[in-house]
Amino acid sequence: MNSLPSGVFLDRDGTIIEDAHYLSRPEQVRLLPGAADAIARINAATVPAIVITNQSGIGRGIFTDDDHLRITGRLNDLLAESGARIDATYYCPHRPDEECECRKPGTLLFRQAAADHGIDLASALYIGDRFRDIEPGIVLGGNCVLIPSAETPADDTLRAVGTARVAPSLGVALDWFLCTN
């Protein structure tokens, strides 16, 4: 049996919830099928479930930090209804042209979460629907899984095939790494 990952880093939009493009209102939050059950499996394995998300809508003035916090609260409420929880959420509010270290594929938020939650970055699992979501895991030596969505560019999937794994769902990705039997 493989050892469990030290933490699971999850992208939010397109991985846990439907990608609503600049999600700005809590009522827009829609869990993807199976996402809550998958996150509950992470919780049952006593592995930290951490969301790392780019939220450039804040930097673009489309929505505010407070809007983001309300959306995070709604996501947490929906997950709790299914017995699941996110242990922490880290987000980058910057626009892509600001070239900060916290915007994925930058690793700053991953390193901060690892320090806050005692996660070994090289034994963590990185999951997302864009290559930029899993690229930090490649850089940091972790296990990476791309879950293509309708929004995932074909080039992202091709890049992931050569450097990571590709799964049809969050549940399947976790089947590979959460050996609980």
C-alpha positions in Angstrom: 0.0 0.0 0.0 1.3 3.5 -0.9 1.5 6.1 1.9 -1.0 8.8 2.0 -0.2 12.3 0.6 0.8 14.8 3.3 -1.8 17.2 2.0 -4.1 17.6 -1.0 -4.0 20.9 -2.8 -7.1 21.6 -4.8 -8.0 24.2 -7.3 -11.5 25.6 -6.7 -13.2 26.7 -10.0 -13.5 23.8 -12.4 -12.3 21.2 -9.9 -14.6 21.5 -6.9 -17.2 23.9 -8.2 -18.5 24.9 -11.7 -16.4 27.5 -13.2 -18.7 30.6 -13.4 -16.0 32.9 -14.7 -15.4 35.6 -12.1 -17.8 34.1 -9.6 -19.0 37.1 -7.5 -22.1 35.9 -5.7 -22.6 33.0 -3.2 -25.8 31.9 -4.9 -23.6 31.1 -8.1 -21.7 28.4 -6.2 -22.5 24.9 -7.7 -20.6 21.9 -6.5 -19.4 19.5 -9.3 -20.9 16.0 -9.1 -18.9 13.9 -6.6 -16.8 16.7 -5.3 -18.2 16.7 -1.8 -17.9 13.0 -1.5 -14.3 13.1 -2.8 -13.4 15.8 -0.3 -15.0 13.8 2.5 -12.7 11.0 1.6 -9.7 13.3 2.0 -11.1 14.3 5.4 -11.6 10.7 6.4 -8.0 9.9 5.6 -7.0 12.8 8.0 -5.1 14.5 5.2 -5.4 18.3 5.0 -7.6 19.5 2.1 -6.3 22.9 1.0 -7.8 25.1 -1.7 -5.4 27.3 -3.7 -7.1 29.6 -6.1 -6.4 32.5 -8.4 -9.0 35.2 -8.0 -8.0 37.9 -10.5 -11.5 39.2 -10.5 -10.5 41.0 -7.3 -7.6 42.8 -8.9 -9.7 43.6 -12.0 -12.3 45.2 -9.8 -15.1 42.7 -10.7 -15.6 41.6 -7.1 -14.1 42.3 -3.7 -12.2 40.4 -1.1 -15.5 40.3 1.0 -17.3 38.8 -2.0 -14.7 36.1 -2.2 -15.0 35.4 1.5 -18.8 35.1 1.2 -18.3 32.7 -1.8 -15.8 30.6 0.3 -18.4 30.5 3.1 -21.1 29.3 0.7 -18.7 26.6 -0.6 -17.9 25.5 3.0 -21.6 25.4 3.8 -22.4 23.2 0.8 -19.5 20.8 1.6 -20.6 20.6 5.3 -24.1 19.5 4.2 -22.3 16.4 2.7 -20.0 15.9 5.7 -17.0 17.4 4.0 -14.7 20.3 4.7 -11.8 22.4 3.3 -9.2 22.9 6.0 -8.0 26.2 4.5 -8.3 28.4 1.5 -5.5 30.5 0.1 -6.1 32.9 -2.8 -4.3 35.3 -5.1 -6.2 38.5 -5.7 -3.8 39.8 -8.4 -4.2 40.2 -12.1 -2.0 38.1 -14.3 0.0 41.1 -15.5 1.1 41.9 -11.9 3.5 39.0 -11.9 3.3 38.2 -8.2 4.6 35.0 -6.6 1.2 34.0 -5.2 -0.6 33.6 -8.6 -0.5 30.0 -9.8 1.7 28.6 -11.2 3.7 30.5 -8.6 4.5 28.5 -5.5 4.2 31.1 -2.7 0.7 30.1 -1.5 1.6 26.4 -1.6 4.7 27.0 0.5 2.7 29.2 2.9 0.0 26.5 3.3 2.6 23.8 3.8 4.2 25.9 6.6 0.8 26.6 8.2 -0.4 22.9 8.1 2.8 20.8 8.3 2.6 19.6 4.8 5.6 18.0 3.0 5.4 19.6 -0.4 7.2 16.7 -2.1 4.7 14.1 -0.8 1.6 16.3 -1.4 -1.0 15.8 -4.1 -1.8 18.7 -6.4 -5.2 18.6 -8.4 -6.7 21.1 -10.8 -8.3 21.5 -14.2 -5.6 23.7 -15.7 -1.9 23.0 -16.1 -1.1 26.1 -14.0 -2.9 24.4 -11.0 -0.6 21.4 -11.1 2.6 23.0 -12.3 3.6 24.1 -8.7 3.4 20.4 -7.7 5.8 19.5 -10.6 8.2 22.2 -9.5 7.9 21.2 -5.8 8.3 17.4 -6.5 4.8 16.3 -5.6 2.2 14.1 -7.3 0.0 15.9 -9.8 -3.3 15.2 -11.4 -5.1 17.2 -14.1 -8.9 16.8 -14.2 -9.9 18.3 -17.6 -13.1 20.3 -17.7 -14.8 21.9 -20.6 -12.7 25.0 -19.9 -9.3 23.1 -20.0 -7.2 24.0 -23.0 -6.2 21.0 -25.0 -2.5 22.0 -24.7 -2.9 21.8 -20.9 -4.0 18.2 -21.2 -1.2 17.3 -23.5 1.3 18.9 -21.2 -0.1 17.0 -18.2 0.0 13.7 -20.1 3.8 14.1 -20.3 4.5 15.3 -16.8 1.6 14.3 -14.5 -1.5 12.1 -14.5 -4.9 12.9 -16.1 -8.1 11.7 -14.4 -11.8 12.0 -15.5 -12.9 13.1 -12.0 -11.7 14.2 -8.6 -12.9 10.8 -7.2 -10.8 8.8 -9.7 -7.8 11.0 -8.9 -8.2 10.3 -5.2 -8.6 6.6 -5.9 -5.0 6.6 -7.1 -3.6 8.3 -3.9 -5.9 7.7 -1.0 -5.1 4.1 -0.2 -7.5 3.5 2.8 -7.9 -0.2 2.5 
